[in-house]
Amino acid sequence: MAETNTQEIPIPDYPKGLTFEKVWAMFQETDRKFQETDRKFQETDKLIQETDKLIQENALQLKETERLVKETSKQMGGLNNSFGELAQHLVAPNIIEKFNELDFDFTKCSLNVKIKEPENKKKNLAEVDIMLEDGDVVVIVEVKARADKGDIEDHVIRMEKLRRYADIRGDKRRYQGAMAVAIMDDPLRELILGQGFYLIEQTGDTVRINMPEGFSPREW
């Protein structure tokens, strides 16, 4: 009989009280935990996908927001440069009365006047928000939502152009300037008055002409 080599496999020393049922329950609990972990991984993956979707949506919303900001800035820029029709509703209704209280005799108020170049009628020499006229004086009113030093300088240039245009046409009337500004502070007020412009300010539902003591209107 051939000799056979055998090796005894030692039986693990399981803890006392460990039964098949308990081991089976442990495997089931481990499987449950694996399934729970897998479920959490799936939820995490879903959250990542949703987050990615939100990022893409936010990117689109950001582009739309940028577009709206640019559009609003453009609209506000237009509002800042000239009130247009808004000038008619905020300033024009009372402006003749307010100036006539200062011993003027204005009988004509024109809105949104475009002065053409003498040698090129297709090109504007100047655009005027409000023009007040009587027999001897013309007051050119520039209306702004918000103004700065550049707007004041532009109005000076506008007055110089209108003076030259008047001279070409033999218009001997005196030209004076005014600025109506909705948002006002003291430094801006001083700049406007310092250029010899009448300053028209909103007070409640009407307007007033600010003429501090010693103010002398400039003439062109």
Buried (B, 14 or more C-beta within 10 A) or exposed (E): EEEEEEEEEEEEEEEEEEEEEEEEEEEEEEEEEEEEEEEEEEEEEEEEEEEEEEEEEEEEEEEEEEEEEEEEEEEEEEBBBBBEEBBBEBBBEBBBEBBBEEEBEBEEBEBBEEBEEEEEEEEEBBEBBBBBBBEEBBBBBBBBBBBEEEBBEBBBEBBEBBBEBBEEEEEEEEBBBBBBBBEBEEEBBEBBBEBBBBBBBBEEEEBBBBEEEEBEBBEB
